Amino acid sequence: MTVYVDPLVRTDAGYRCKMFADTYQELEDAARLIRVHHSFRRLRGEVQHYVLRESNRRRAVENGAKEVDGDEFERVSNRRNKERLARIVAAEKESKDDEQPRKTQVMEIEML
């Protein structure tokens, strides 16, 4: 299981961290394993994550989550956003390529 937890930071609600994973399924499996309610799930950019209290973070680490620095979440988020943008650009290009023959066919019909 490739699940990560970043360092605890002080918030108005106490100390919190983010738990994220390489895949959505791994994230959900880890959340069930440490018994974190889905109401703590968040989506930031392309990265689903859970906001954990200190005790939940400890349980995640005890169950195999990898402790990473605070910048790792940003790196994963940026990488996934770039991948998403590349997919969107590719889909738009493919869509434009598909439209070209249709326009030609319409023009031929109008000329008849």
Buried (B, 14 or more C-beta within 10 A) or exposed (E): BEBBBBBBEEEEEEBBBBBBBEEEEBBBEBBEBBEBEEEBBEEBEBBBBBBBBEEBBBBBBEEEBEEBEEEBBBEBBEEBBEEEEEEEEEEEEEEEEEEEEEEEEEEEEEEE
